Amino acid sequence: MNARDSSQNENESQSKRKLYLIRHGQAGGEKYNKLTPLGEKQARALGVYFARQKIQVDLAATGTLERQRETYQLFAEAFTSETGRPPPEPTVVPGLDEITPDIWFTLGEELRHKDPEFRGDFKQWLGSLRESEKRGVAKEAYINVLTQVIEVWVKGDYEASDIESFQDFYERVLGTRAQLPGTQANSDADGGSPARDLVVISSGTPIALLIGKALGFDLQRSLEFTRRVANTSLSIFETSGDLAWEPITINSLPHLSHEIMTEI
């Protein structure tokens, strides 16, 4: 290898960075947007894992939701406790937010008046949001509600006119790829500095769509993956700061013991 090739390889290596895409911890109880005690434990375990694996955290981003920001806060506290070095304050990127509650409840109300079976699943799912111990037994109901609500939302087969359309949601989620700190659109000030690794905290549906885009899934397959995105799951990509994400690992949970793994 000559000096020119060596220099080119070094420059390419410096331009590559890791992007850690993470779902928030389990949320629920009287205030759904707040982490449950189990969700708090998951977030702290993630911070300890990053510290002990000596994973670099140069940049961070979350959506606006309390459960996303609280996950990062507890992650950061655990990371700092282990390393003595606090990670950076996160950039807030609204496009990382989950489907808004009004969509679930508006479309759920329409569907429950049309379908008695859906009505029972919807009631069971709502009850499980308030009581964490019911999450496991309500999983089938959750999947049925998730599948049917998203199906009518994507098709536009509903009467409500005052909710965000699926197309708008989809575009805002995929638009975050150019809005994250360290992307080419936001890194003019970095000049020729080495690429910086990035932690991103989001929610199940945006993560499924972002993973689907990276893996070349069609829309249906991407949406089906939503039900598989576990709380504080870790998906790692390599990127050069552009919109192309090369997958390294998807939806992994190396920081959690089996008894504290959850999907809802």
Contacts in CASP RR format, 6 or more apart in sequence:
PFRMAT RR
TARGET T0000
AUTHOR 0000-0000-0000
METHOD contacts of the structure
MODEL  1
MNARDSSQNENESQSKRKLYLIRHGQAGGEKYNKLTPLGEKQARALGVYF
ARQKIQVDLAATGTLERQRETYQLFAEAFTSETGRPPPEPTVVPGLDEIT
PDIWFTLGEELRHKDPEFRGDFKQWLGSLRESEKRGVAKEAYINVLTQVI
EVWVKGDYEASDIESFQDFYERVLGTRAQLPGTQANSDADGGSPARDLVV
ISSGTPIALLIGKALGFDLQRSLEFTRRVANTSLSIFETSGDLAWEPITI
NSLPHLSHEIMTEI
1 9 0 8 1.000
14 194 0 8 1.000
14 195 0 8 1.000
15 194 0 8 1.000
15 195 0 8 1.000
15 240 0 8 1.000
15 241 0 8 1.000
16 195 0 8 1.000
16 238 0 8 1.000
16 239 0 8 1.000
16 240 0 8 1.000
17 58 0 8 1.000
17 182 0 8 1.000
17 195 0 8 1.000
17 196 0 8 1.000
17 197 0 8 1.000
17 198 0 8 1.000
17 238 0 8 1.000
17 239 0 8 1.000
17 240 0 8 1.000
17 241 0 8 1.000
18 55 0 8 1.000
18 56 0 8 1.000
18 197 0 8 1.000
18 198 0 8 1.000
18 236 0 8 1.000
18 237 0 8 1.000
18 238 0 8 1.000
18 248 0 8 1.000
19 180 0 8 1.000
19 197 0 8 1.000
19 198 0 8 1.000
19 200 0 8 1.000
19 236 0 8 1.000
19 237 0 8 1.000
19 238 0 8 1.000
19 239 0 8 1.000
19 245 0 8 1.000
20 55 0 8 1.000
20 197 0 8 1.000
20 198 0 8 1.000
20 199 0 8 1.000
20 200 0 8 1.000
20 234 0 8 1.000
20 235 0 8 1.000
20 236 0 8 1.000
21 200 0 8 1.000
21 202 0 8 1.000
21 207 0 8 1.000
21 210 0 8 1.000
21 211 0 8 1.000
21 234 0 8 1.000
21 235 0 8 1.000
21 236 0 8 1.000
21 237 0 8 1.000
22 46 0 8 1.000
22 71 0 8 1.000
22 199 0 8 1.000
22 200 0 8 1.000
22 201 0 8 1.000
22 202 0 8 1.000
22 232 0 8 1.000
22 233 0 8 1.000
22 234 0 8 1.000
22 235 0 8 1.000
23 201 0 8 1.000
23 202 0 8 1.000
23 203 0 8 1.000
23 204 0 8 1.000
23 207 0 8 1.000
23 229 0 8 1.000
23 230 0 8 1.000
23 231 0 8 1.000
23 232 0 8 1.000
23 233 0 8 1.000
24 35 0 8 1.000
24 43 0 8 1.000
24 65 0 8 1.000
24 67 0 8 1.000
24 68 0 8 1.000
24 70 0 8 1.000
24 71 0 8 1.000
24 201 0 8 1.000
24 202 0 8 1.000
24 203 0 8 1.000
24 231 0 8 1.000
24 232 0 8 1.000
25 35 0 8 1.000
25 39 0 8 1.000
25 40 0 8 1.000
25 42 0 8 1.000
25 43 0 8 1.000
25 67 0 8 1.000
25 71 0 8 1.000
25 231 0 8 1.000
25 232 0 8 1.000
25 262 0 8 1.000
26 35 0 8 1.000
26 36 0 8 1.000
26 38 0 8 1.000
26 39 0 8 1.000
26 42 0 8 1.000
26 132 0 8 1.000
26 135 0 8 1.000
26 231 0 8 1.000
26 262 0 8 1.000
26 264 0 8 1.000
27 33 0 8 1.000
27 34 0 8 1.000
27 35 0 8 1.000
27 36 0 8 1.000
27 39 0 8 1.000
27 67 0 8 1.000
28 34 0 8 1.000
28 35 0 8 1.000
28 36 0 8 1.000
28 129 0 8 1.000
28 130 0 8 1.000
28 132 0 8 1.000
29 36 0 8 1.000
29 129 0 8 1.000
29 130 0 8 1.000
29 131 0 8 1.000
29 132 0 8 1.000
30 130 0 8 1.000
32 101 0 8 1.000
32 129 0 8 1.000
32 130 0 8 1.000
33 65 0 8 1.000
33 66 0 8 1.000
33 67 0 8 1.000
34 66 0 8 1.000
34 67 0 8 1.000
34 70 0 8 1.000
35 43 0 8 1.000
35 67 0 8 1.000
35 70 0 8 1.000
35 71 0 8 1.000
35 74 0 8 1.000
36 132 0 8 1.000
37 132 0 8 1.000
38 132 0 8 1.000
38 260 0 8 1.000
38 262 0 8 1.000
39 71 0 8 1.000
39 231 0 8 1.000
39 232 0 8 1.000
39 262 0 8 1.000
40 70 0 8 1.000
40 74 0 8 1.000
41 260 0 8 1.000
42 231 0 8 1.000
42 232 0 8 1.000
42 256 0 8 1.000
42 260 0 8 1.000
42 262 0 8 1.000
43 70 0 8 1.000
43 71 0 8 1.000
43 72 0 8 1.000
43 73 0 8 1.000
43 74 0 8 1.000
43 75 0 8 1.000
43 78 0 8 1.000
43 232 0 8 1.000
44 74 0 8 1.000
44 75 0 8 1.000
44 77 0 8 1.000
44 78 0 8 1.000
45 78 0 8 1.000
45 232 0 8 1.000
45 255 0 8 1.000
45 256 0 8 1.000
45 260 0 8 1.000
46 71 0 8 1.000
46 75 0 8 1.000
46 78 0 8 1.000
46 232 0 8 1.000
46 234 0 8 1.000
46 255 0 8 1.000
47 74 0 8 1.000
47 75 0 8 1.000
47 76 0 8 1.000
47 78 0 8 1.000
47 79 0 8 1.000
47 82 0 8 1.000
47 255 0 8 1.000
48 78 0 8 1.000
48 79 0 8 1.000
48 82 0 8 1.000
48 255 0 8 1.000
49 55 0 8 1.000
49 254 0 8 1.000
49 255 0 8 1.000
50 57 0 8 1.000
50 75 0 8 1.000
50 79 0 8 1.000
50 199 0 8 1.000
51 78 0 8 1.000
51 79 0 8 1.000
51 81 0 8 1.000
51 82 0 8 1.000
51 83 0 8 1.000
52 82 0 8 1.000
55 197 0 8 1.000
56 197 0 8 1.000
57 79 0 8 1.000
57 87 0 8 1.000
57 88 0 8 1.000
57 197 0 8 1.000
57 199 0 8 1.000
58 88 0 8 1.000
58 196 0 8 1.000
58 197 0 8 1.000
58 198 0 8 1.000
59 88 0 8 1.000
59 91 0 8 1.000
59 180 0 8 1.000
59 181 0 8 1.000
59 182 0 8 1.000
59 196 0 8 1.000
59 197 0 8 1.000
59 198 0 8 1.000
59 199 0 8 1.000
60 72 0 8 1.000
60 87 0 8 1.000
60 88 0 8 1.000
60 89 0 8 1.000
60 90 0 8 1.000
60 91 0 8 1.000
60 181 0 8 1.000
60 198 0 8 1.000
60 199 0 8 1.000
60 200 0 8 1.000
60 201 0 8 1.000
61 90 0 8 1.000
61 91 0 8 1.000
61 92 0 8 1.000
61 93 0 8 1.000
61 96 0 8 1.000
61 180 0 8 1.000
61 181 0 8 1.000
61 198 0 8 1.000
61 199 0 8 1.000
61 200 0 8 1.000
61 201 0 8 1.000
62 68 0 8 1.000
62 69 0 8 1.000
62 71 0 8 1.000
62 72 0 8 1.000
62 90 0 8 1.000
62 91 0 8 1.000
62 92 0 8 1.000
62 93 0 8 1.000
62 96 0 8 1.000
62 200 0 8 1.000
62 201 0 8 1.000
62 202 0 8 1.000
63 69 0 8 1.000
63 92 0 8 1.000
63 93 0 8 1.000
63 94 0 8 1.000
63 95 0 8 1.000
63 96 0 8 1.000
63 97 0 8 1.000
63 201 0 8 1.000
63 202 0 8 1.000
64 92 0 8 1.000
64 94 0 8 1.000
64 97 0 8 1.000
65 97 0 8 1.000
65 98 0 8 1.000
65 203 0 8 1.000
67 203 0 8 1.000
68 96 0 8 1.000
68 97 0 8 1.000
68 201 0 8 1.000
68 202 0 8 1.000
68 203 0 8 1.000
69 90 0 8 1.000
69 92 0 8 1.000
69 201 0 8 1.000
71 201 0 8 1.000
71 232 0 8 1.000
72 90 0 8 1.000
72 199 0 8 1.000
72 201 0 8 1.000
75 87 0 8 1.000
75 199 0 8 1.000
75 201 0 8 1.000
76 86 0 8 1.000
76 87 0 8 1.000
79 85 0 8 1.000
79 86 0 8 1.000
79 87 0 8 1.000
80 86 0 8 1.000
80 87 0 8 1.000
87 199 0 8 1.000
90 199 0 8 1.000
90 201 0 8 1.000
91 180 0 8 1.000
91 181 0 8 1.000
93 176 0 8 1.000
93 179 0 8 1.000
93 180 0 8 1.000
94 172 0 8 1.000
95 172 0 8 1.000
95 173 0 8 1.000
95 175 0 8 1.000
95 176 0 8 1.000
95 179 0 8 1.000
95 206 0 8 1.000
96 173 0 8 1.000
96 176 0 8 1.000
96 200 0 8 1.000
96 201 0 8 1.000
96 202 0 8 1.000
96 203 0 8 1.000
96 206 0 8 1.000
97 202 0 8 1.000
97 203 0 8 1.000
97 206 0 8 1.000
98 202 0 8 1.000
98 203 0 8 1.000
98 204 0 8 1.000
98 205 0 8 1.000
98 206 0 8 1.000
99 169 0 8 1.000
99 205 0 8 1.000
100 163 0 8 1.000
100 164 0 8 1.000
102 163 0 8 1.000
103 149 0 8 1.000
103 153 0 8 1.000
103 163 0 8 1.000
103 164 0 8 1.000
104 145 0 8 1.000
104 149 0 8 1.000
106 158 0 8 1.000
106 160 0 8 1.000
106 163 0 8 1.000
107 149 0 8 1.000
107 152 0 8 1.000
107 153 0 8 1.000
107 158 0 8 1.000
107 160 0 8 1.000
107 163 0 8 1.000
108 118 0 8 1.000
108 122 0 8 1.000
108 145 0 8 1.000
108 149 0 8 1.000
110 152 0 8 1.000
110 158 0 8 1.000
110 159 0 8 1.000
110 160 0 8 1.000
111 118 0 8 1.000
111 122 0 8 1.000
111 148 0 8 1.000
111 149 0 8 1.000
111 152 0 8 1.000
112 118 0 8 1.000
112 119 0 8 1.000
112 120 0 8 1.000
112 122 0 8 1.000
112 123 0 8 1.000
113 119 0 8 1.000
115 148 0 8 1.000
118 144 0 8 1.000
118 145 0 8 1.000
118 148 0 8 1.000
120 141 0 8 1.000
121 140 0 8 1.000
121 141 0 8 1.000
121 144 0 8 1.000
121 145 0 8 1.000
122 141 0 8 1.000
122 145 0 8 1.000
124 138 0 8 1.000
124 141 0 8 1.000
125 138 0 8 1.000
125 141 0 8 1.000
125 142 0 8 1.000
125 145 0 8 1.000
127 134 0 8 1.000
127 138 0 8 1.000
128 134 0 8 1.000
128 135 0 8 1.000
128 136 0 8 1.000
128 137 0 8 1.000
128 138 0 8 1.000
128 141 0 8 1.000
128 142 0 8 1.000
128 264 0 8 1.000
135 262 0 8 1.000
135 264 0 8 1.000
136 264 0 8 1.000
138 264 0 8 1.000
139 263 0 8 1.000
139 264 0 8 1.000
142 227 0 8 1.000
142 264 0 8 1.000
143 227 0 8 1.000
146 226 0 8 1.000
146 227 0 8 1.000
147 227 0 8 1.000
150 166 0 8 1.000
150 205 0 8 1.000
150 223 0 8 1.000
150 226 0 8 1.000
152 158 0 8 1.000
153 166 0 8 1.000
154 166 0 8 1.000
154 219 0 8 1.000
154 223 0 8 1.000
156 165 0 8 1.000
156 166 0 8 1.000
170 209 0 8 1.000
170 219 0 8 1.000
173 205 0 8 1.000
173 206 0 8 1.000
173 209 0 8 1.000
173 210 0 8 1.000
174 209 0 8 1.000
174 210 0 8 1.000
174 213 0 8 1.000
176 206 0 8 1.000
176 210 0 8 1.000
177 183 0 8 1.000
177 210 0 8 1.000
177 213 0 8 1.000
177 243 0 8 1.000
177 245 0 8 1.000
178 184 0 8 1.000
178 185 0 8 1.000
178 186 0 8 1.000
178 243 0 8 1.000
179 185 0 8 1.000
179 186 0 8 1.000
180 186 0 8 1.000
180 198 0 8 1.000
180 200 0 8 1.000
181 187 0 8 1.000
181 198 0 8 1.000
182 190 0 8 1.000
182 195 0 8 1.000
182 196 0 8 1.000
182 198 0 8 1.000
182 241 0 8 1.000
183 241 0 8 1.000
183 242 0 8 1.000
183 243 0 8 1.000
184 241 0 8 1.000
184 242 0 8 1.000
187 241 0 8 1.000
190 196 0 8 1.000
195 240 0 8 1.000
195 241 0 8 1.000
202 210 0 8 1.000
204 226 0 8 1.000
204 229 0 8 1.000
205 223 0 8 1.000
205 226 0 8 1.000
207 229 0 8 1.000
207 233 0 8 1.000
207 235 0 8 1.000
208 222 0 8 1.000
208 223 0 8 1.000
208 225 0 8 1.000
208 226 0 8 1.000
208 228 0 8 1.000
208 229 0 8 1.000
209 222 0 8 1.000
209 223 0 8 1.000
210 245 0 8 1.000
211 217 0 8 1.000
211 222 0 8 1.000
211 225 0 8 1.000
211 229 0 8 1.000
211 235 0 8 1.000
211 247 0 8 1.000
211 250 0 8 1.000
211 251 0 8 1.000
212 221 0 8 1.000
212 222 0 8 1.000
212 225 0 8 1.000
213 222 0 8 1.000
213 245 0 8 1.000
214 237 0 8 1.000
214 245 0 8 1.000
214 246 0 8 1.000
214 247 0 8 1.000
215 247 0 8 1.000
215 250 0 8 1.000
217 225 0 8 1.000
227 263 0 8 1.000
228 251 0 8 1.000
228 263 0 8 1.000
229 251 0 8 1.000
229 263 0 8 1.000
230 251 0 8 1.000
230 253 0 8 1.000
230 261 0 8 1.000
230 262 0 8 1.000
230 263 0 8 1.000
231 261 0 8 1.000
231 262 0 8 1.000
231 263 0 8 1.000
232 253 0 8 1.000
232 255 0 8 1.000
232 256 0 8 1.000
233 251 0 8 1.000
233 252 0 8 1.000
233 253 0 8 1.000
234 249 0 8 1.000
234 251 0 8 1.000
234 252 0 8 1.000
234 253 0 8 1.000
234 254 0 8 1.000
234 255 0 8 1.000
235 247 0 8 1.000
235 249 0 8 1.000
235 250 0 8 1.000
235 251 0 8 1.000
235 252 0 8 1.000
236 247 0 8 1.000
236 248 0 8 1.000
236 249 0 8 1.000
236 252 0 8 1.000
237 245 0 8 1.000
237 246 0 8 1.000
237 247 0 8 1.000
237 248 0 8 1.000
238 245 0 8 1.000
238 246 0 8 1.000
238 248 0 8 1.000
239 245 0 8 1.000
239 246 0 8 1.000
253 261 0 8 1.000
END
